[in-house]
Every structure is written in structure tokens, then in C-alpha cells.
Amino acid sequence: MGTITKRGDKYLRKQLIHGARTVVNHAHKKDDDLNLWVTAIKQRRGVNKAAVAVAHRLARLMWILLQKMNITAPYVHATRFKVMFKHQVRLASSS
């Protein structure tokens, strides 16, 4: 695990950290793989480092999804997504 850098968009970084703190705070209520990983990091390293690790993981996941342009969510408004990125979007449900 690395540190969170000051490079990039400050607003996006702030939003990722806020979302990650929410995931860390509610991880003990669930028992899926992600939340078990978050709980283990939180116990080993502390709340703040766990939040940064979750934010890093979310950022990497978002990057992969944007690069592949593959939507795997059960419901996404595809026309808005197409207009936003001006690319063809291959929906997982249509394949």
C-alpha cells in the first residue's frame, strides 16, 4: 500500500476519501470479501490508513471500468453515459 498523493483533482480525491470513510465505518456490519478486507486493514493499520487504502482501491476500480467502458451495474442510464463519454457502451446485459 502506498500513500495518497497530492496530485490530481483535489475534489475527486476528497470525494474518494469521504466515500472510503463511509465504507470503513460500515464494514463491520457486512461479511462479504471487500468488507472483510477493510475490517482486517482497519484492525492492523487504523481507520485513516484503511480509508486511504479503500480510496485507492476504489480509484483503481473506477479507472479500470472507465478504460474498458464496460458497465456491469444492473441499472445504468446508458444514454447519459454515452453522451458523457461520446463512445459506444457495451452493456453487460446485452452481451
Secondary structure as UniProt FT lines:
FT   HELIX           10..26
FT   HELIX           27..29
FT   HELIX           33..45
FT   HELIX           47..68
FT   STRAND          70..71
FT   HELIX           78..85
FT   STRAND          90..91
FT   HELIX           92..94
//
